[in-house]
């Protein structure tokens, strides 16, 4: 596979990029890691709810899993044997297994169900768990889509949200602005920008605007890789709002499943 000149820009939060970066580098691509968001734990003053008092605990991310298990440990509590956990993506499944939750206790989308809240809801309704479900704890960040909580409440379930962290937009420093200006403004350099959340997209486009990067040459030489259908609109909308000199209609956007294999595959196939 010959990569004349191609750079992949990874924008996931710190600590989420290493494995993918290594794979791209081994495949001969250059990688710039530029997290769009920082995940900041928030102080939790109340005791953590006892997991045993809920039929299902849903985690919105791997970071949510790690935060929750840290708090359990701090308070001398344990994850109950046989407790069911839910999530939407393979990364969160791995985080749960890493904490000792058995695969058969984890409910997440399967087959052609999308890796999102609607996919999870479809999986939940089709499972044996659903018949005896009455309470769900959602472990999440302070911002996030309340859609799943609302759907579960409409099914007459008791739902409690437990926010454990904030997602903050990261501003590029001077050095990052220069690095990105020289990379993104070069029309000869083929680029892939991997974007994985609406907040991350917003932060990335904000930084482009602040660094005054010309949107047209960037759009011409860049393929944006998103991991959910809704992110296509998020990107076009942010582009139009923050880079009015550019034309969002010219953006090349491809969609990959939110899995490292899928992201790697779509970039290396395109190349």
Buried (B, 14 or more C-beta within 10 A) or exposed (E): EEBEEBBBBBBBBEEBBEEBBEBBEEBEBBBBBBBBBBBEEEEBEEEBBEBEEBBBBBBBBBBBBBBBBBBBEEEEBEBBEEBBBBBBBBBBBEBBBEBEBEEEBBBBBEEEBBBBBBBBBBBBEEBEBBEEBEBBBBBBBEEBEBEBBEBBEEBEBEBBBBBBBBBBBBEBEEEBBEBBBEBBBBEEBBBBBBBBBBBBBBBBBBBBBEBEBBBBBBBEBBBBBBBBEEBBBBBBBBBBEBBEEBEBEEBEBBBBBBBBEBBBEBBBEEB
